[in-house]
Amino acid sequence: MPTRRPLLIYLLAQVVALSIACSAAAFIGVPFAGALGGTAIGAAPEFAFGTVKRFVCPDGTLDFTAIRRSYHRPGEFEPHLACVGADGDRVDVLFRGILSVLGLAFLVVFVPVLLFVGTPLALLAYFVTRAVLSRLTTST
């Protein structure tokens, strides 16, 4: 009767490989997401907030305004992001907008890194586990 032991060992190796790949992708993704998202908000805020409009303001109109005060340096502005509902109600959604842009930037970095790190690790875990199990079964 075949045992389930090799399957459990394969699954354990894949779980370890996946956890290593996810950790590596997260450690790479977090700083790059901050840099990518922050640069997007600073360089093209209307476009950046427009990409996450359906998450920030799904039922209304997103209104972005940049206010320059006299104490700002050249090129600096104070961003205001509001969700204007059908009844004319304005809700400040700047914090939610910034978090959404940073989350989207994190996914843009995390998914490719996970694929490029996770796929080789999963294959490596499979072949190493296969080699170890074949040596264990031939030596007994």
ABEGO torsion letter per residue (X at the ends): XBBAAAAAAAAAAAAAAAAAAAAAAAAAAAAAAAAAAAAAAAABAAAAAAAAAAAABAABBBBBBBBBBAABBBGBBBBBBBBBBAAGBBBBAAAAAAAAAAAAAAAAAAAAAAAAAAAAAAAAAAAAAAAAAAAAAAAX
